Amino acid sequence: QVQLVESGGGLVLTGGSLRLSCAASGRPLRPLSRYAMGWFRQAPGLQRHLVAAITPNGDNTYYLDAVKGRFTISRDNAENTVYLQMNSLEGRDTAVYYCAASYGGTWYSGASYSYWGQGTQVTVSS
C-alpha cells in the first residue's frame, strides 16, 4: 500500500502554468519506483479520467490528447515524487487533479490504478 499527497494546485490565469507534485508519505511497503504513476482529473459533473501516466522507471509516458504538448509528467524516484508540469492552461483544465499509483497491470489504463491521493484543485480563470 502507498499513501500519496498532492500539492501545487491553485488559481491561475488562462495561459499560465502550474506544477503539481505528488509525494509518497509514511513508510510504503514498496518504494514509489516500483509503481507506475498517473495524474487524473475530475471536473464537476464529469467522470475522472487519466490525463498523464509514466512507467516505473520513467522511460515511457502517456498523455490525454487534450493536454499533449502542454503538460509534462516526470518523476524523481530518489525523492519518491512525481510531477505534472502544466503550461498554457485553459479553462477546460479546471478540475480536481489526483495522483495515483499502479502496481502491475496496464500502466496507461486508468483501471489499473489502485492507490489515490486526496486531490488538489486547479482553477483556470480568464
N, C-alpha and C positions, 0 to 999 in steps of 0.2 A: 504494500500500500504506500502511496505517496501523497503528501499534502502539498498543495500548491497555493501560492499567494501572488496575486497580480497587483501591479501598481503602474502609475503613469497616465491614467485616464484623466479627462478633464474637458474643459470647454475651449474650443479653438475656432478661429475664423476660417471660412472657406479658403482653400489654398494653403492652409497652414500644415504643420507637422506635429506629430506626437510620437513618442517612443514608449511602448508598453514593455514592462518587464514581468517575468514570471519566475519565481524562485521556489525551490523545494524547501519546505520547513520541517522542523523536527528531525528525527533520525529515520529516514526511509530504509526499508529493508534492502532496497537496491539503489544504487546511485542513479541520478537522473539520466546519466549517459546510457543507461540500458533501455530507456523509453523513447519511442517516437513521440514528438510533441506537436501539438496543434493549437492554433488560435481559432476560436469560433466567435460568432457574433449573433445577437438576437435583438432585433428591433421590435418595438411594441406591436403586438398583434401578429407577429410573424414567427415562423419556426427558427430555431437555432440552426446555423449551418457552418460548415467548415470554411474558413477563409484562407488559411495557410497552414502548411504542415512541413515538418522536417524530420528526416530519418535520425536514428540514434547517434550516428557519427557525423551527421551534418552534410553528408555527401549528396543528398538529393532533397529537393523541395517541391512543394505543390502550392499553387495559388488558384483561388477562385478567379475566373475570367475578369470579373468586375474590379479586381484590385491589382491585376498584373501590371507591372511597370510602375506602380505607386507604392506598394507595400513590400517589405523585405523581412523574412523571418530568418533568425540566426540563433545560435546557441553557443554558450561557453560552458562546456562540460566540467571544466575545472572549478567553476563557480556555481555549478548546479543551477544555471539561469538560462532562460530563453527570452528572446526579444522579438518584438514586432515593431519595425520602423514604418511609420505611416506618413507618407508625403502626399502633397496635392489633395488634401482631404476635401470631400464633398459632403453635401447634406445627406446623401444616401448612405454615408458611412456611419451616421449616428446610430448607436446601438450600445448594448452592454456587451463587452468583449470578455470572453472566457478563455483561460488557458486550460489545456487538458493533456493528459498523458495516456499513451497506449503501450502496453507490454505485449508484444506479439501481435498477430493479426495484420490486417492490411493498413499500412501507415497512412495512406491517403484517403481512407474511407472514414467518414465521421462515426460510423457504427463501431469502430474499433476502440474508441476512446472511453476509458472507464473511470479515470480519476480527474476531478474537476476543481478548479479554483472557485472563488466566490463571485468573481466578475468585477469588472471596472467599467464605469460609464464613460463613453466617449460621445461628446455632443459637438457637432459641427454647425456653426451658425453663420449666416450671411450678414 
